[in-house]
Amino acid sequence: MADLTGKTGDALSQELVKEQTEQAEQTQLEPKQEIVPNLLVEDQKEILTNNNVMMSTVSAPVPSGLSSSMYDQTAPQQQAANTYQATTVTQPQNMQAAQATPSANALVNAAQGQLSPASLAQAQTATLDPQATVQYQMGQIMSSIQAGQPLPAWAAPQVRKVSAIMQQRGLGSSSMAAAAMVQAITESGIEIAAKDADKYATIQLANLNNKQQAELQNAVALANMDMANLNNRQTAAVQNAKTFLSIETQNLSNEQAADTINYQSAVQMKLSDQAAENAALQFNAKSANEVEMFFTELGSQIESANKQRAASVDQFNVNQANAMEQFNASMEASRQQFNANMQSTIDQSNASWRRQINTANTATQNAANQQNVQTLLSMNQNSLNNLWQLYRDQASWAMQISENQQERAHNAAMQAAQIAGSKDLYDDQFDDFLKVKAIDSIFG
């Protein structure tokens, strides 16, 4: 930062230019100009842990078993005279699973699109309007001068000035005076015509820019519409393919279910036929051995009752043991599932919190960086603008001083010429006066 205390004139100007130049060439902000964001810091108290949320394993007692000895009975021993061999059923042919392949309608083809001709921007061109030419505007201005009519307001001051100068020189009615008046009118009209032509040219350029901007905006809108239509076609194709695939999958499932039912019906029919055949063989054997069958049946019933009681007791014990094991396994699975869910929830919460901190810090840092860059760019731009404005002012002052000096020299030359002309005119008039007086005195 330049020290401007007590400095004036050229020293102050030099210090200001030096300061603006340093700011324009500055590539990094000073510490007092730079924004330093305050970032969030993770606190250990904000992080969740799995303490007091995990379940421990609970062991359940195993139920005691029951004994079947108290239900045992003794059956009479009797050998059957005749027996029969039951016919068995062979394994039926294995059912084949239904097979299918996706149809052409269930396959998605990527939609293709192309830009419509209306979405391609055309460069707007224009020819120079005749009204934007100095020639046209000069003709319009000169048309306001009519013979026998007073001069317009824009030409009258210059004509009066030239007329006064020519009158002072005694050339008020000469062709030189007329040419000077025409020249003054022309010079006055050229300046006005140039400004009018510049206005028309500015308006025409603005209209051309507006047409080009409208053409570009229309092209962008149509291109966006083409892209939206392409996306809609692709979405429709995907949805149609999903619908066809769902229908084909459902048809395949229905076919598989029908095959399964038919297979089960065939197996059941075969089993029923074989059971009827075995029943016939059993009935024939019972008819031949009615006496022996009573004792055999009685013993079989007793043995069956004993076996059923023993099987019931064993089945009860096994069922109780299985139920307890299933309960323990279910409790263990529930505990592990609960612990896994709680751990996943804790991890997700911690990850989400850290992600929020990182996101907030990143956004804050980016905002600070953006503001610092904008501040530095603004300082550089303002300094450059100030330097250019200073250089323009200095050039303007130099040009104005030069023009003022030339104008003063011209005015001085004109004044000297006017004085010299007046002196010669006075001498001629005085000589004429003396001659007239001399003649009058001689002949008077």
C-alpha positions as CSV (number, residue, x, y, z in Angstrom):
1,M,0.0,0.0,0.0
2,A,1.5,3.3,-1.1
3,D,2.0,6.1,1.5
4,L,0.2,9.3,0.3
5,T,0.7,11.4,3.4
6,G,1.9,14.9,2.6
7,K,2.3,14.3,-1.1
8,T,0.8,16.6,-3.8
9,G,1.2,17.3,-7.5
10,D,3.4,15.0,-9.6
11,A,4.5,13.0,-6.5
12,L,0.9,12.3,-5.5
13,S,0.1,11.3,-9.1
14,Q,3.1,9.0,-9.4
15,E,2.2,7.3,-6.1
16,L,-1.4,6.8,-7.2
17,V,-0.2,5.3,-10.6
18,K,2.2,3.1,-8.7
19,E,-0.5,1.9,-6.3
20,Q,-3.0,1.2,-9.2
21,T,-0.2,-0.7,-11.1
22,E,0.6,-2.9,-8.1
23,Q,-3.1,-3.7,-7.6
24,A,-3.5,-4.5,-11.3
25,E,-0.5,-6.9,-11.2
26,Q,-1.5,-8.4,-7.8
27,T,-1.8,-12.3,-8.2
28,Q,-2.6,-13.1,-4.6
29,L,-4.7,-11.4,-1.9
30,E,-3.0,-10.1,1.3
31,P,-3.9,-11.9,4.5
32,K,-6.1,-9.0,5.6
33,Q,-8.0,-9.1,2.3
34,E,-8.5,-12.8,2.1
35,I,-11.5,-14.6,3.6
36,V,-10.5,-17.6,5.8
37,P,-13.6,-19.9,6.5
38,N,-14.2,-21.6,9.8
39,L,-14.5,-25.3,9.2
40,L,-16.6,-27.8,11.2
41,V,-14.6,-30.3,13.4
42,E,-15.9,-33.7,14.3
43,D,-16.5,-34.1,18.0
44,Q,-16.1,-37.6,19.6
45,K,-19.3,-36.9,21.6
46,E,-21.3,-36.7,18.3
47,I,-20.3,-40.2,17.1
48,L,-22.6,-43.1,18.0
49,T,-21.1,-46.4,19.4
50,N,-22.5,-49.9,19.9
51,N,-22.3,-49.8,23.7
52,N,-25.5,-50.8,25.4
53,V,-27.2,-51.6,22.1
54,M,-25.9,-55.2,21.5
55,M,-27.9,-58.2,22.8
56,S,-26.2,-61.1,24.7
57,T,-26.8,-64.8,24.1
58,V,-29.4,-66.5,26.4
59,S,-29.2,-70.3,26.8
60,A,-32.5,-72.1,27.3
61,P,-32.8,-75.3,29.3
62,V,-33.3,-78.6,27.4
63,P,-36.5,-80.4,28.5
64,S,-36.1,-83.9,29.9
65,G,-37.2,-86.9,27.8
66,L,-40.0,-89.5,28.6
67,S,-39.6,-93.3,28.8
68,S,-41.8,-95.7,26.8
69,S,-41.1,-98.8,29.0
70,M,-44.2,-98.2,31.1
71,Y,-46.3,-98.6,28.0
72,D,-44.8,-101.9,26.8
73,Q,-47.2,-104.9,26.3
74,T,-46.6,-108.6,25.5
75,A,-48.4,-110.0,22.5
76,P,-49.2,-113.7,22.0
77,Q,-46.9,-115.4,19.5
78,Q,-48.7,-116.9,16.5
79,Q,-47.2,-117.7,13.1
80,A,-49.4,-116.8,10.2
81,A,-50.1,-119.7,7.8
82,N,-50.1,-117.6,4.6
83,T,-48.4,-114.3,3.7
84,Y,-48.4,-112.1,0.6
85,Q,-45.9,-109.9,-1.1
86,A,-47.1,-106.3,-1.8
87,T,-46.3,-105.0,-5.3
88,T,-44.2,-101.8,-5.3
89,V,-44.4,-98.8,-7.6
90,T,-41.5,-97.9,-9.8
91,Q,-40.2,-94.4,-9.9
92,P,-42.1,-92.3,-12.6
93,Q,-40.2,-90.4,-15.2
94,N,-38.8,-87.1,-13.9
95,M,-40.8,-84.0,-14.8
96,Q,-38.9,-81.6,-17.1
97,A,-38.9,-77.9,-16.2
98,A,-40.5,-75.6,-18.8
99,Q,-37.9,-73.5,-20.8
100,A,-38.5,-70.2,-22.5
101,T,-36.4,-67.5,-24.3
102,P,-37.3,-63.8,-24.3
103,S,-39.2,-62.6,-27.4
104,A,-38.1,-59.8,-29.6
105,N,-40.7,-57.5,-27.9
106,A,-39.0,-58.0,-24.5
107,L,-35.6,-56.8,-25.8
108,V,-34.9,-53.0,-25.5
109,N,-33.4,-51.2,-28.5
110,A,-31.7,-47.9,-27.7
111,A,-33.7,-45.1,-29.2
112,Q,-31.8,-42.9,-31.7
113,G,-32.4,-39.3,-32.3
114,Q,-31.2,-36.4,-34.4
115,L,-31.5,-32.7,-34.3
116,S,-34.4,-31.2,-36.2
117,P,-33.5,-28.5,-38.8
118,A,-35.2,-25.9,-36.7
119,S,-32.8,-26.5,-33.8
120,L,-29.8,-25.5,-35.8
121,A,-29.1,-21.8,-35.4
122,Q,-28.5,-19.7,-38.5
123,A,-26.2,-16.7,-38.3
124,Q,-28.1,-13.4,-38.9
125,T,-26.6,-11.0,-41.5
126,A,-27.6,-7.6,-42.6
127,T,-26.5,-4.9,-45.1
128,L,-25.8,-1.4,-44.1
129,D,-28.9,0.8,-44.0
130,P,-28.5,3.8,-46.3
131,Q,-29.7,6.0,-43.4
132,A,-26.6,5.0,-41.5
133,T,-24.3,6.6,-44.1
134,V,-23.0,10.2,-43.8
135,Q,-23.9,10.7,-47.4
136,Y,-27.6,10.0,-46.9
137,Q,-27.8,12.2,-43.7
138,M,-25.8,15.0,-45.5
139,G,-28.4,14.9,-48.3
140,Q,-31.2,15.1,-45.8
141,I,-29.6,18.1,-44.0
142,M,-28.8,19.9,-47.2
143,S,-32.4,19.5,-48.4
144,S,-33.5,21.8,-45.5
145,I,-31.8,24.7,-47.2
146,Q,-34.2,26.3,-49.7
147,A,-33.6,29.2,-52.0
148,G,-35.1,32.5,-50.8
149,Q,-35.8,31.0,-47.3
150,P,-33.9,31.8,-44.1
151,L,-31.1,29.4,-43.3
152,P,-31.9,26.6,-40.8
153,A,-30.7,27.0,-37.2
154,W,-27.8,24.6,-37.6
155,A,-26.2,26.6,-40.4
156,A,-27.1,30.2,-39.5
157,P,-24.4,30.7,-36.8
158,Q,-21.5,29.6,-39.0
159,V,-22.8,31.7,-41.9
160,R,-23.1,34.8,-39.7
161,K,-19.6,34.3,-38.4
162,V,-18.1,33.9,-41.9
163,S,-20.1,36.9,-43.2
164,A,-18.9,39.1,-40.3
165,I,-15.3,38.1,-41.0
166,M,-15.7,38.8,-44.8
167,Q,-17.4,42.2,-44.0
168,Q,-14.5,43.2,-41.9
169,R,-12.2,42.4,-44.8
170,G,-14.4,44.2,-47.2
171,L,-15.2,41.0,-49.1
172,G,-18.9,40.7,-48.1
173,S,-20.3,40.5,-51.6
174,S,-17.4,38.6,-53.2
175,S,-17.3,35.1,-54.6
176,M,-14.7,34.3,-51.9
177,A,-17.3,35.1,-49.2
178,A,-19.9,32.9,-50.9
179,A,-17.4,30.0,-51.1
180,A,-16.5,30.5,-47.4
181,M,-20.2,30.5,-46.4
182,V,-20.8,27.3,-48.4
183,Q,-17.7,25.7,-46.8
184,A,-19.0,26.7,-43.3
185,I,-22.4,25.2,-44.0
186,T,-20.9,22.0,-45.3
187,E,-18.6,21.6,-42.3
188,S,-21.5,22.2,-39.9
189,G,-23.7,19.7,-41.7
190,I,-21.0,17.0,-41.9
191,E,-20.6,16.9,-38.1
192,I,-24.4,16.7,-37.6
193,A,-24.8,14.1,-40.4
194,A,-22.0,11.9,-38.9
195,K,-23.7,11.9,-35.5
196,D,-27.1,11.0,-37.1
197,A,-25.5,8.2,-39.2
198,D,-23.8,6.8,-36.0
199,K,-27.2,6.7,-34.3
200,Y,-28.8,4.8,-37.2
201,A,-25.9,2.4,-37.4
202,T,-26.0,1.8,-33.6
203,I,-29.8,1.0,-33.8
204,Q,-29.2,-1.3,-36.8
205,L,-26.4,-3.2,-35.0
206,A,-28.6,-3.6,-31.9
207,N,-31.5,-5.0,-34.0
208,L,-29.1,-7.5,-35.6
209,N,-27.8,-8.6,-32.2
210,N,-31.3,-9.0,-31.0
211,K,-32.2,-11.2,-34.0
212,Q,-29.1,-13.4,-33.5
213,Q,-29.9,-13.8,-29.8
214,A,-33.5,-14.8,-30.6
215,E,-32.3,-17.3,-33.2
216,L,-29.9,-18.9,-30.7
217,Q,-32.6,-19.1,-27.9
218,N,-35.1,-20.7,-30.3
219,A,-32.5,-23.2,-31.5
220,V,-31.6,-24.1,-27.9
221,A,-35.3,-24.5,-27.0
222,L,-35.9,-26.8,-30.0
223,A,-32.7,-28.9,-29.2
224,N,-33.9,-29.4,-25.6
225,M,-37.3,-30.4,-27.0
226,D,-35.6,-33.0,-29.3
227,M,-33.6,-34.4,-26.3
228,A,-36.8,-34.6,-24.2
229,N,-38.6,-36.5,-27.0
230,L,-35.6,-38.9,-27.4
231,N,-35.7,-39.6,-23.6
232,N,-39.4,-40.2,-23.7
233,R,-39.1,-42.7,-26.6
234,Q,-36.3,-44.5,-24.7
235,T,-38.4,-44.6,-21.5
236,A,-41.4,-45.9,-23.4
237,A,-39.3,-48.6,-25.1
238,V,-37.9,-49.8,-21.7
239,Q,-41.4,-49.9,-20.2
240,N,-42.8,-51.8,-23.1
241,A,-39.9,-54.3,-22.9
242,K,-40.5,-54.8,-19.1
243,T,-44.2,-55.3,-19.8
244,F,-43.6,-58.0,-22.4
245,L,-41.0,-59.7,-20.3
246,S,-43.4,-59.8,-17.3
247,I,-46.1,-61.3,-19.4
248,E,-43.7,-64.0,-20.8
249,T,-42.4,-64.8,-17.3
250,Q,-46.0,-65.2,-16.0
251,N,-46.9,-67.4,-19.0
252,L,-43.8,-69.5,-18.3
253,S,-44.8,-69.8,-14.6
254,N,-48.3,-70.8,-15.5
255,E,-47.0,-73.5,-17.9
256,Q,-44.7,-74.8,-15.2
257,A,-47.5,-74.9,-12.7
258,A,-49.7,-76.8,-15.2
259,D,-47.0,-79.3,-15.9
260,T,-46.5,-79.8,-12.1
261,I,-50.2,-80.5,-11.5
262,N,-50.4,-82.9,-14.4
263,Y,-47.3,-84.8,-13.1
264,Q,-48.7,-85.0,-9.6
265,S,-52.1,-86.3,-11.0
266,A,-50.3,-89.0,-13.0
267,V,-48.3,-90.2,-10.0
268,Q,-51.3,-90.2,-7.8
269,M,-53.3,-92.2,-10.3
270,K,-50.4,-94.8,-10.5
271,L,-50.2,-95.1,-6.8
272,S,-54.0,-95.5,-6.5
273,D,-54.0,-98.3,-9.0
274,Q,-51.2,-100.1,-7.3
275,A,-52.9,-99.7,-3.9
276,A,-56.1,-101.3,-5.3
277,E,-54.0,-104.3,-6.6
278,N,-52.4,-104.7,-3.2
279,A,-55.7,-104.5,-1.4
280,A,-57.1,-107.3,-3.7
281,L,-54.1,-109.6,-2.8
282,Q,-54.5,-108.8,0.9
283,F,-58.2,-109.7,0.7
284,N,-57.5,-113.0,-1.0
285,A,-54.9,-113.9,1.7
286,K,-57.3,-113.0,4.5
287,S,-60.0,-115.2,2.9
288,A,-57.6,-118.2,3.0
289,N,-56.4,-117.7,6.5
290,E,-59.4,-116.4,8.6
291,V,-58.5,-118.4,11.7
292,E,-54.8,-117.7,11.8
293,M,-55.5,-114.1,10.9
294,F,-57.4,-113.4,14.2
295,F,-54.3,-114.3,16.3
296,T,-51.9,-112.6,14.0
297,E,-54.1,-109.5,13.9
298,L,-54.4,-109.4,17.7
299,G,-50.7,-109.7,18.1
300,S,-50.1,-107.1,15.4
301,Q,-52.6,-104.7,17.1
302,I,-50.8,-105.1,20.5
303,E,-47.4,-104.7,18.9
304,S,-48.6,-101.8,16.9
305,A,-50.0,-100.1,20.0
306,N,-46.7,-100.6,21.8
307,K,-44.8,-99.3,18.9
308,Q,-47.1,-96.3,18.5
309,R,-46.8,-95.4,22.2
310,A,-43.0,-95.7,22.0
311,A,-42.9,-93.7,18.8
312,S,-45.2,-91.1,20.3
313,V,-43.0,-90.7,23.3
314,D,-39.8,-90.6,21.2
315,Q,-41.6,-88.2,18.8
316,F,-42.7,-86.0,21.7
317,N,-39.1,-85.9,23.0
318,V,-37.7,-85.2,19.6
319,N,-40.3,-82.5,18.9
320,Q,-39.5,-80.8,22.2
321,A,-35.8,-81.0,21.6
322,N,-36.3,-79.7,18.1
323,A,-38.6,-76.9,19.2
324,M,-36.1,-75.8,21.9
325,E,-33.3,-75.9,19.3
326,Q,-35.4,-74.0,16.9
327,F,-36.3,-71.5,19.5
328,N,-32.7,-71.1,20.5
329,A,-31.6,-70.8,16.9
330,S,-34.4,-68.2,16.3
331,M,-33.3,-66.2,19.3
332,E,-29.7,-66.3,18.2
333,A,-30.7,-65.3,14.7
334,S,-32.9,-62.5,16.0
335,R,-30.1,-61.3,18.3
336,Q,-27.5,-61.3,15.5
337,Q,-30.0,-59.6,13.2
338,F,-30.7,-57.0,15.8
339,N,-27.0,-56.4,16.5
340,A,-26.3,-56.2,12.7
341,N,-29.2,-53.7,12.2
342,M,-28.0,-51.6,15.1
343,Q,-24.4,-51.6,13.9
344,S,-25.5,-50.7,10.4
345,T,-27.7,-47.9,11.7
346,I,-24.8,-46.6,13.8
347,D,-22.4,-46.8,10.9
348,Q,-24.9,-45.1,8.6
349,S,-25.6,-42.3,11.2
350,N,-21.8,-41.7,11.7
351,A,-21.1,-41.8,7.9
352,S,-24.0,-39.4,7.3
353,W,-22.8,-37.0,10.0
354,R,-19.2,-37.1,8.6
355,R,-20.5,-36.6,5.1
356,Q,-22.6,-33.6,6.2
357,I,-19.5,-32.1,7.9
358,N,-17.3,-32.7,4.8
359,T,-20.0,-31.3,2.6
360,A,-20.5,-28.2,4.7
361,N,-16.7,-27.6,4.9
362,T,-16.3,-28.1,1.2
363,A,-19.1,-25.7,0.4
364,T,-17.7,-23.1,2.9
365,Q,-14.2,-23.4,1.4
366,N,-15.5,-23.2,-2.1
367,A,-17.5,-20.1,-1.2
368,A,-14.5,-18.5,0.4
369,N,-12.3,-19.3,-2.6
370,Q,-14.9,-17.9,-5.0
371,Q,-15.2,-14.7,-3.0
372,N,-11.4,-14.3,-2.8
373,V,-11.0,-14.8,-6.5
374,Q,-13.8,-12.4,-7.2
375,T,-12.2,-9.9,-4.8
376,L,-8.8,-10.2,-6.5
377,L,-10.3,-10.0,-10.0
378,S,-12.3,-6.9,-9.0
379,M,-9.2,-5.2,-7.6
380,N,-7.2,-6.0,-10.7
381,Q,-10.0,-4.8,-13.0
382,N,-10.7,-1.6,-11.1
383,S,-7.0,-0.8,-11.1
384,L,-6.7,-1.5,-14.8
385,N,-9.8,0.7,-15.4
386,N,-8.3,3.5,-13.3
387,L,-5.0,3.3,-15.2
388,W,-6.7,3.3,-18.6
389,Q,-8.9,6.2,-17.4
390,L,-5.8,8.1,-16.3
391,Y,-4.0,7.5,-19.6
392,R,-7.1,8.6,-21.5
393,D,-7.4,11.8,-19.4
394,Q,-3.7,12.5,-20.0
395,A,-4.0,11.9,-23.7
396,S,-7.2,14.1,-23.8
397,W,-5.5,16.9,-21.9
398,A,-2.5,16.8,-24.2
399,M,-4.7,16.8,-27.3
400,Q,-6.8,19.7,-25.8
401,I,-3.7,21.7,-24.9
402,S,-2.3,21.2,-28.4
403,E,-5.6,22.2,-30.0
404,N,-5.9,25.3,-27.8
405,Q,-2.4,26.4,-28.6
406,Q,-3.1,26.0,-32.4
407,E,-6.4,27.8,-32.0
408,R,-4.7,30.7,-30.2
409,A,-2.0,30.9,-32.8
410,H,-4.7,30.9,-35.6
411,N,-6.7,33.6,-33.8
412,A,-3.6,35.7,-33.4
413,A,-2.8,35.3,-37.1
414,M,-6.3,36.2,-38.0
415,Q,-6.3,39.2,-35.7
416,A,-2.9,40.4,-37.2
417,A,-4.3,40.0,-40.7
418,Q,-7.4,41.9,-39.8
419,I,-5.4,44.7,-38.2
420,A,-3.1,44.9,-41.2
421,G,-6.1,45.0,-43.6
422,S,-7.8,47.8,-41.5
423,K,-4.6,49.8,-41.5
424,D,-4.2,49.6,-45.3
425,L,-7.9,50.5,-45.8
426,Y,-7.5,53.5,-43.5
427,D,-4.4,54.7,-45.3
428,D,-6.2,54.4,-48.7
429,Q,-9.3,56.3,-47.4
430,F,-7.1,59.0,-45.8
431,D,-5.2,59.4,-49.1
432,D,-8.5,59.6,-51.0
433,F,-9.7,62.2,-48.4
434,L,-6.6,64.3,-48.8
435,K,-6.9,64.2,-52.6
436,V,-10.6,65.2,-52.5
437,K,-9.7,68.1,-50.1
438,A,-6.9,69.2,-52.3
439,I,-9.1,69.2,-55.4
440,D,-11.8,71.0,-53.5
441,S,-9.4,73.7,-52.3
442,I,-7.9,74.1,-55.8
443,F,-11.2,74.4,-57.7
444,G,-13.3,75.7,-54.9
